[in-house]
Amino acid sequence: MIISKKNQVIEGYVYMLSNKNKTVLYSSATKYLKERIGLHIEGKATKFTKIYSVNELLYFEKYTNFHDAFKRENN
């Protein structure tokens, strides 16, 4: 279990996004889901998601430990 300097467990998320027509699928992991989705909507998250207008959240999973979320992303 990962604990921050303030003795708090750091949560993590795995999420999937698509574009308006549901023709592109993008998955990733993050510690800060709300902020990360905001960056995708603004077109500031990744070059791929900006090019393909991938900004609609389809699915997410929450983990109590962000390392578990990043492991899940790669499975």
C-alpha positions in Angstrom: 0.0 0.0 0.0 1.4 3.4 -0.9 1.0 6.2 1.6 1.6 9.9 1.0 3.7 12.1 3.2 0.5 13.0 5.0 -0.1 9.3 5.8 -3.0 9.1 3.3 -3.4 6.2 0.9 -3.1 7.4 -2.7 -6.0 6.2 -4.8 -5.8 5.4 -8.5 -8.2 5.0 -11.4 -8.3 3.1 -14.7 -10.5 4.7 -17.3 -11.7 4.3 -20.9 -12.6 7.1 -23.2 -14.0 7.3 -26.7 -14.9 9.9 -29.3 -18.4 11.1 -30.2 -18.9 8.4 -32.8 -17.5 5.6 -30.6 -14.9 4.7 -33.3 -11.8 5.2 -31.2 -11.1 3.6 -27.8 -8.5 5.0 -25.3 -7.5 3.6 -21.9 -5.2 4.9 -19.3 -4.6 5.2 -15.5 -4.3 8.2 -13.3 -4.2 9.3 -9.7 -6.6 12.2 -10.4 -9.5 11.2 -12.5 -11.6 14.3 -12.5 -8.6 16.5 -13.4 -7.4 14.1 -16.1 -10.8 13.9 -17.8 -10.9 17.7 -17.8 -7.6 17.8 -19.6 -8.9 15.3 -22.2 -12.0 17.5 -22.7 -9.8 20.6 -23.2 -7.6 18.7 -25.7 -4.6 19.1 -23.4 -4.0 15.5 -22.1 -2.3 13.6 -25.0 -1.6 14.2 -28.6 -3.6 11.0 -29.5 -6.7 12.1 -27.7 -6.5 15.6 -29.1 -6.1 14.3 -32.7 -9.0 11.9 -32.5 -11.3 14.0 -30.2 -11.3 11.3 -27.6 -13.1 13.0 -24.6 -16.1 11.0 -23.6 -15.7 8.9 -20.5 -17.1 5.4 -21.0 -15.9 3.5 -17.9 -13.7 3.8 -14.9 -12.5 1.6 -12.0 -11.3 3.0 -8.6 -8.5 1.4 -6.7 -7.3 2.2 -3.2 -3.7 2.0 -4.3 -2.6 3.7 -7.5 -0.1 1.0 -8.3 -2.9 -1.5 -8.6 -4.6 0.8 -11.1 -1.5 1.1 -13.2 -1.1 -2.7 -13.2 -4.7 -3.1 -14.3 -4.2 -0.8 -17.2 -1.5 -3.1 -18.6 -3.6 -6.3 -18.3 
